[in-house]
Structures are given as C-alpha cells and as structure tokens.
Amino acid sequence: MRTLTSDTQKLRELIDREAARAGFAVVAVTSPDSIPLAPARLAQFVAEGFHGSMGWMEETLDRRGDPSALWPEVRSVIVLAMNYGPEHDPRELLARRDRGAISVYARNRDYHDVMKGRLKEIAGKIVAKAGGDVKVFVDTAPVMEKPLAEAAGVGWQGKHTNLVSREHGSWLFLGSIFTTADLAADAREEDHCGSCHACLDACPTDAFPAPYRLDARRCISYLTIENKGPIPLEFRRAIGNRIYGCDDCLAACPWNKFAQTASEAKLAAREDLREPKLSELLELDDAAFRAFFSGSPVKRIGRDRFIRNVLIAAGNSTDPSLAGQVAGLLSDASPLVRGAAVWALSRLLPQAEFAARADKAMALEDDGGVCEEWQQALASIGQQEIGV
C-alpha cells in the first residue's frame, strides 16, 4: 500500500472535487499492475475467435493487457465513471415493432467526445497541481477499462462481462486518466452477482457460452455495429427491432434499481432517438443520415450498415405498410442494403407476390451476395409451402 502524504491527499481531494464538478458519478484510483489476470483472459478470448472481425483487439493484445506496456511512465490509473441510466426499462420498446430500438448509450452525443473533453480538464488540473504528465483514454485506446475499474473499486465485471455497480447498476460510461503522479490505490470491488443469471437468460442470441464469457460474434451489439457485412440469417429474427446495439443483458441486471435513484446528472437521451419510426429511418440517404445523427455514435457505422439494421427491423415488424419503402431499396447503390431489403421484403409481401419479383430482380442484379439473398428467401418460401 502506498503511503498517503499530505501532498497526495490534497491531490486526491482536487481530483475528487473536479470529477464531481464535471459530472462524474464515481472516481477511483488503482495501480497499473492491478490487473495481472487480464492479459491471459484477453488472449483466450481472441484465441477462441470470440472477437469476430474486430482485428484491432488481436493487434493490440500486448498493450491492451498491461497499462505499463501502453505507457511505461504511468504510476497511477484514475478511473472515472459517468451514469447514463435510462428513465425506463429500454426493453419496453421492443414490443413496438414500428419503432427502432437504439441502445441507451447511443441516444445522445457520442460519450467518447463528452467524456474526453471533461477528462482533459481534470487532467490539466492534475498537472497544474502536481506537475508530471498525464494521458487521457475513453474506450478508443487499447485500455482494459472494465478490469481497471473493478481493481479501482468502481464496480465489478458481471456475468454479462460489463461493469456493475452497487450504486449505479450496469449503466456506467468509463474513462481513465493515466498519470505519473503516485496516488494511493482504492480497494478492489468484490463480485456481487451471486447465483443470479438474469443477464445471461435475457440474451436473445445466446451470446454467453458461460458466465463471464461473451462470444461477440453472437452479440446483437456486435452484429449491428461492428459487423460490416450482412447479418447472419440465424440471428435476424432474434434481433427484432434493435437497430443499433442491444441493452437486454444490461437492463436485466437487478442492481439497476439503484441506478434509477442516483442523484447526479445523467446524459439525457435526445427525444427523437428514444423511439424513432422505422418508416422515417428507411427514407434516410447518406446526407440525411449524417445530418440526423450528427454528434451521435450511430454516425460512425455509416448509412449503409444502419439501413441494413433498419431493414432487418422492418422485416421483423411484419407490417405490410413498409413494403413499398423496402421495395424501393432493392435498387439502392449499396449491395449490403439491397440484400437486407430482399430479406425484409420476403417477410412483408405475400409469398406469391414476392416470388413474382424474384426472377426479374435477379436478372438485373450484379452482386452475388444479393442474388444469394434472393435464392435463400425463395428457398425459405418453398420450405414453408411444403411444411418443412
């Protein structure tokens, strides 16, 4: 345990004060060597292919697993958390199939931008008070912020692999300040999940092969955000109307009851992103998409991937009034969009009407993947006709 001197005590008081002023719900400190098990766990995750197409995780293994490998000068890691708990259970929107469900964290400004600016202000105060050097990280750098947050006492990594707090549930954004200042570390938080497995049971796609282990390739957040290609057929119906991310495992956590009563300011959702209409989202071209999602994390996946997601939701809506808009996207410039439109239309049109479009459409289609979507959809109709 590091000795707490008068100077370090004053520095910690300044950090706590500035963090509260900046709107952070929690601030805690740990040492850079506090996560010795993290490298092996991360290596296993990558070795089993659970990271899917996120190649950057494999490329940054060495730096990601050890803060000192990322920055050898670091002496202390300050972990800060911001509460973004929703006012209502986000799963309530899943029953409204004419609406799109955007993950709670993405319903306002990009938290990376919000937090980084505030962290830089605090980091500047640290340097002004104690000298030395600092580095600020918010999720985009190879930092394992959840294990560090657990080591610092912010919370613990639950069975859904996300951080859980006794005061804030599963709704915390994390950021960190690496500093050359020598600060006393806070006590590690213990795991309080007990025998509960509500988060695992809530997953629509069975993305957890075991407690505390996530196969990202099956996770709706990965499928709708990180995945750049078509959404695998086996997951499309389970996605429902989730058009960007998934909150089910987070929302199921019993510890969230404490997040609802937290008193500090939260990042409130944009009203137009709480429950947007699928019919309006289907109309977005690239310019309209960029304008509508300006400043939002949704913008980073681009219009084509987003419309792919909206089309899956449209197909799952089984609302025939959307068929006209979906059919219009069969001629979209993006093969990704055209392929998703085929699947959605197969769910919205009578079988005979859909089949009548297929031959003409495939004759005009020059993308093999889109043609395969037509063939799969027709095969599915054939199986339904013979009762398979």
N, C-alpha and C positions, 0 to 999 in steps of 0.2 A: 504494500500500500504506500503510495507516495505521500510524503509529509505535506500537510496543508499549511503554507506560510501565510503571513499577513498579506503579501502581495498577490499570491494566487487566490486567496479568499476574496480579495477585492475584485480581482479579475473575474472570478466566477459570479460574483454579485452583479457585475456590469453585464456579463453575458445573459444571465437570467432576466435582468431588467430590460435589456434591449430586445431579447427574444419575445417577452410578453408584449412589449410595445409594438413589435412588428406583427403580432397576431398569431404567434406560435403557441400551440396548446401545451407542448412539452419540450423541454430542453434537458439533455443529459450528456454525460461525458464517459468515454471509455478509452482504453489504450489501443494502439494499433496492432498489438499482438493478442487481442482478446477473442479472436475467432479462429483458433487453431484447427477446428474440425471442418471449417467451411471449404477449404481447397479440395479435400478428398470428396466431400459431398457434391460439390460442383462438378468435379471430374467424372464422378459416377453418372450424374445427370446427363452430361454431354456424351459420355461413352455409350449410354443406352439409347442415344438418339432422341431423348425427350425434348431437346431444344428445337427440334424440327429444322426449319430453314434459317434459324437465327445464327448464322455462321459467326457473327461477331462474338458470340459467347465462347466459342471454341478458340477463336483467335486471341482473346484476351484472358485466357484461363489464369496465367501466372500472375498478372497484375490484379485481376479481379479477386482472387482468393487471399491476397495479402496486401493490406494498405501500405505497408512499408515498401513493397515492390512497386507500387504505383508512385509513391513519393518517399524516398528514403529518409528525408528530413523530418517527417511527421513525428511528433511526440505525443499528441493527444488528438482524439477524434470527438468532435462535438456533434451530436445527433439532434436534429430539431424536427418536430412533427407538427403538422397543421391539420386541424379537424375539418373534414368535409362531409360529415354525416348528413344524410338526407332527412327531410322533414317527414317523409312517409316511406314505407317499405317499397322499394322500386319494383318488386315483383308484381305489385298490383297492376302495373301497366301491361303485363304480359297477356292479360285477358282481353285487352282492347286491340284486336288484330288489325284494325285500320290505322293504327299508330305505330311509330317506330320507337323502340326502346334503346336509348343511348345510355351507356354506363354513367353512373352518377358522377364519376370523376371528370368526365368529359363534357359536362353540361355548362361549363363556363369557360373563362380564359384558360389557356394552357397553364397548368400548375407549375410546369418547369420554369416558365417565364416569371410567374408571380413569385415563386419562392426564391429563384436565383437572385432577383433584384433585392429582396429583403435580406437574404443571407449575405450578400455582398456588403450591405450597410452594416450588419453586425460584425462581419469580418474586418471591415475598416476600423470600427471602434476598438476591436481587439488589438490590432496593430498599433493604433494610436496610443493605447493604454500600456501595452506590454512590449511593443516592438516585435521583432521576428518576422515571420512570414506566414501566410495562410493560403489555402486553396479551397474553393467552394464547389460542391458537387450536388447535382439534383438528378439522379436516375440515369442521365445520359452518359456518364463516365463509367468505367469498369470498377464500380464500388459496390460491394455487397451490403447495402444499407439495412436490409432486414436483420441479418445476423448481428451487425454492429448495433442496431437499435435494441436488440434483445440483450446484448452484452452490456449496453449502457443503462438498461433498466426501463426503457420506454415501453416495452411490452414483450411478448413472446411470439415466436412463429407458430401459428396454429396448425391444425391438421390440414388446412387448405393451403399451407405454405405462406400465407400472408401474415402480417403482423397483427396481433390482437392486444388490446389494452384494456385493463380493468376499468379505466375511466372513460375510454372513447370507443370501445368496441373495435370493429375491423375497418374503421373509416379514418385512416391517417395517411396523409402525404408525408414522405420522408425526404430530408435533405441532410447534408453534412458539411461541416467546416473542418478541414484538416489544418492543424496549427503546430508551429514549433514551440508554442508555449507548453510548459509542463504543468498540466492540471490534474487534480485528484480525480480518480475514476469513481463513478457511481456504482451502486450494487447491481448486479445482474438480476433480471426478472426471471421468475420461475414459470414453468408451463402450468397453466390453469385450465387446460382443456378437459382433463379428467377422462371420463368414459364417454363424453359427448362426441357424436359423429354427425351432427346435423349438417355441417358444411359439406361433408362427403356425400351424404344422401341427397343433397339438393342439386348436385351437378347433373345437368340434363344429358351430358355426353359421356359420363363415367370417365372423367379425365384423371381421377386419382387411383392409381393402381394399388396404393396402400396409404395409410395415414402419413402425412408429412411428405408425400411424394406426388409430384404433378407431372403428367405426360402432356406437355404443351400442345402436342400435335392433335389432341382431342379437345382442347380447351376452346370454348367459343370466343374468348378474348383473342387468343392466338389466331383462330380461323378467320375472324372478321377484321383483324388489324394487321398482324404480322404476315399472314399468308398472302402471297401476291398472286396466286393462281386461282383457279376455280375452287369453290368449297367442295370437298369430297361429298359424294352423293349420300353416303351413310349418315352424315350429320345434318343435312339440310332441314329435314322436318323438325329435328330437335332444337334447331336454332330459333324456331318460332318467329317472333317479330323483333329479335335482338339485332339491331343494325350496326352497333359499334360496341363491342365488349359485352361483358356479362357480369352481373352483380349477385347471382344466385347464392354462391358459396359464402360471400361476404354477408349478404342480407340474412342468411340463416343463422348466423352466429348469435347465441343467447347474450353474449356480452354487449351487444349493441344497445341494449336497454339503457345502459349508462351513457352512451353517446348522445342519446336524444335529450338528455338533461344538461349536457355540457354548456357552460355559460359563455365561453369565449366565442369570438366572432368566427363564422364559418364562411367558406366560399360558396355563395348562393348560386343556384342554377339560373341560367338565362331562361326566361319564360318561354321563348319559342323553341327551346330544346328539351323541355320537360316531356312533351308528348306530341312530337311533330307528326303531321298526317303523311302517310305513305304517298298519297295522290299528289301532294305538293313536292315531296322529295324526288319523285320519279321524273319531274319536269326539269331538274337541275342539269344544265350543261356545265362545262368546265368553269366559265366565268361566273355563273350564278353560284356554283358550288363554292368557289373561292371567296366570293363576297359573303355568302351566308355563314360560312364557317371561319371567317376572318378572326384570328386570335384564338381559335379553338384547336385542341389537339386532334380533332377529327380531320382537320385540313391536311394533316401530314400523310394520310393514306391515299390522297388523291381522289378525284371524282370517279374514276372507273371502278376502283375497288369499293368505294362507298355505294355506288349504284348497284354493283353486284350484290352487296348486302341487302339493299332495299328491295331488289327483285326477289331474293330468297324470301324475305318477309312478305312481299306481295303474293307470292305463290302459296305461302302458308296461311294467308288471310282467307283463301278460298272465296274472295269477294269478286264476282264476275264484273263488277263495275270498273275494276282496274285493268281488265283485259285489253282495252283499247290502248292505254298508255304503255302497257307491257309490250304489245304487238308493235308499237312504234319503235321500240328499242331493238327490235330484231335487225334493224338496218343501222344501228349505231356503229360508229367508227371503231369502237373497241371490241375485239373478239371476246374479251372477258365479259363485257356487258351483254353481247349477243347470246353467248352461251347460257348465262344466267336467265336471260329473257325467255329462252326456249323452255327451260325447266319450269319457270313461273307460269308461262302460258299453258303448259301441259296440265297445270293444276287448276287453271281458271276457266278453260274452254271445255265444252262438251267433247268427248273423245273423238267423235266423227269429224267435228269441225277442226280440231287440232290436226288430225291425221290428214285432212284435205289440204292443209297448208304445207305439210312437210315436204312432199316431192318438189314442189316449186321452189320452196325456200332452200332446200339442199342443192338444187341445181344452180342456184345463184351464189351459194356460199363457197368461199375460197379458203376457209380456215378449217383444218382437220379437226381441231378440238370442238368447234361449234357443230360440225357435221356429226361428231360423235355424240354430242348432247341430243341432237335430233333423233339419232338412232336409239339411244338409251331411252328416251321418252316414248318413242313408238313401241319399243320392246316392252316397256312397263305397261303401256296400254294393252298390248296383246296378252300379257300375263293376267291382267285384270279381267279381260274378256273370257278367258278360259278358267278363271278362278284360281290361279296359282298364287 
